[in-house]
Amino acid sequence: MPTRFVHLFDKVLVMEQRKHWWNGKWGRLARRDVFLRVNADRWHVEQRAGGSEGVSQFYEYSSIEEAEETIRALLHGTDTWRELSPRPPGGWGGV
């Protein structure tokens, strides 16, 4: 039986990470991260609890101002947030 392929997408959109904040705590129970990403004209905020294997909540906006308002609210509180360098396109190997 021949394999059948279905055309799903006309182009691939790349999500670019613009900023990353970390609450400065280690361990899956205490660590929290907030990411700001852009994809074409849409801004995405990810709030992650528990490190790379943690649970994330996602927010999508049409303007950076709306995304930054959510980020300010997420970073508010007693944690000492640190802004980390975003990963360059293609990873750290090309740096």
Residue pairs with C-beta under 8 A, 6 or more apart in sequence:
13 39
13 40
14 39
14 89
15 37
15 38
15 39
15 44
16 37
16 38
16 39
16 89
17 35
17 36
17 37
17 86
17 87
18 36
18 37
18 38
18 86
19 35
19 36
19 71
19 83
19 86
20 33
20 34
20 35
20 36
20 83
20 84
20 85
20 86
21 33
21 34
21 35
21 71
21 75
21 81
21 82
21 83
21 84
22 31
22 32
22 33
22 81
22 82
22 84
23 30
23 31
23 32
23 33
23 79
23 80
23 81
23 82
24 79
24 80
24 81
24 82
25 31
25 32
25 79
27 51
28 50
28 51
28 53
28 54
29 50
31 49
31 50
31 51
31 54
32 47
32 48
32 49
32 79
33 46
33 47
33 48
33 51
33 54
34 45
34 46
34 47
34 48
34 71
34 74
34 75
34 81
35 44
35 45
35 46
35 48
36 43
36 44
36 45
36 67
36 68
36 71
37 43
37 44
37 45
37 46
38 44
38 64
41 62
42 60
42 61
42 62
43 60
43 61
43 62
43 63
43 64
43 66
43 67
44 58
44 59
44 60
44 61
44 67
45 58
45 59
45 60
45 61
45 67
45 70
45 71
45 74
46 56
46 57
46 58
46 59
47 56
47 57
47 58
47 59
47 74
48 54
48 55
48 56
48 57
49 55
49 56
59 67
59 70
61 67
61 70
75 81
88 94
88 95
